[in-house]
Amino acid sequence: MIDDCPKCHGTGIVKEKDGSVHTCWDCLQRGKFDVHSENVPDSKIRV
């Protein structure tokens, strides 16, 4: 993440004034998200 991002402050999540939350689009555009997480929780979904 970008630690100096003015919108998400390195969390990757932006909280709006109305209480809603969303992905930080600036960090997403800059490619700062790690799409290959090593700690993926088990969803309990079986195919």
GIMO-V266253 format. One line per field, one symbol per residue. ss: DSSP state (H for helix, E for strand, - for the rest). phi: phi as a letter, one per 30 degrees, with the letter a starting at -180 (. if undefined). burial: + if it has 16 or more other C-alpha atoms within 10 Angstrom, else -. A space follows every 50 residues. Layout:
# GIMO-V266253
ss = ???
phi = ???
burial = ???
This chain:
# GIMO-V266253
ss = ------------EEE-----EEE-HHHHHH-----------------
phi = .cdcddcchidibccdddjdbaddddddddiccddcddcddddidbc
burial = ++----++-+-+-+---------+--+--------------------
